[in-house]
């Protein structure tokens, strides 16, 4: 997946279209992400030790990764992501890194 934890993203579709937020959790096997402050659901919970009152709790629900787009850290606009390999000096190993297609800048992990 091209989206990772702590990335800034913008929502492209759904009720929260156009909103920005930080990725809290990524589920690569299900191709879903949880974004901070986006796609709230109401969950009914019974009284427990952690929540003695019980009641209705609002929490973020996962979004499909196709409905979010990474925000370029340099231009602060939505961008697509491309992968490339960096050759380390004096070593034969290569490191896979993400680049912004819009600005060509390296996206920090």
N, C-alpha and C positions, 0 to 999 in steps of 0.2 A: 504494500500500500504506500501511496505517496504522501499520506498525511500521518503525522506522528504526534505523540503526546506533547503538550505545551505549544503547539503551532497555533498561530492566529488564523482563523478562517472566517469566511462570510457564507451565509446560507443562501442558496440559489433557488430553492423551491420550498413550498409549504407555507404554513401560517406565519412563520418567522422570517420570511424572505427579506433579504437585505440587512439582517442583523449580523453583527460581528461578535465573536467570542473566542475563548481559548479552549482547546481540546483538552478535556480532563482524562478521558480514557479511550482506548482504541481496541476494537474487537476485530482483528484481521480475518479470522475464520468466518465471521458473519458479515464482514465488510460494513461495519457500522462504527460510528464514533459518538461519544457523548460530549456536547459542547456546553460550556458554562453559561447558565442563564438562558438557554434556548430549549424549546420543545418540552415544556413542563407538562406533567401528568399529575392527576390526583389519585393517591393510593389510600385506600381505607385500611387502617391498622387497628388491631385489637390492643387492649392495654397490656403492657409488658414492663419489665424492670427498667428498660431504657426509655420507654414512653408510657409512664403510669396512667396518663389521662386517656390514651388511645386517640382515635379521631381520624381526620383526613390530613394526609401529609402530601405536600407538593414536592416533586423531585424531577430531575431531568431524565428524559427518555432518549434512547439511542436514535440517531439519524443515519440514513444510508450515506455512504461516503460519496456517492455521485451527486448528492444534494448540497455538498459543501465544496468550497474552493479555497485554496491557500492564499493568504494575503502576502504580497511581496514585501519583505522588511524594508527595502530601500524606497520604493515608490508608494507604499501603502495602498496598493490597488490589487484586485484579484489577478492571479496568474496561474498558468499551468506549470507543471514541474517536469524537468527532464533529469535523467541520471547520466553521470559521466564518471570516469575513473581518474583518480589522481595518482601519479607515480611518485613515490617517496624517494628522496635523494639517497643514493647508496644502497637501496634495497630493491629486491625483485618483486615485492608485494605491491599490490595496488589497492587503493581505498575507494569504495563506492560513495559518491557524494551527490547531493541534490542541487540543482541549479534552477533559477527562475527563468522561464522562457521570455518574459517581458523585458527584464533588465539585464539578464545574463549573470546576475550576482549569485554567489554561493549562498545557499540557505543553511544557516547553522542548525545543528541537531540539538 
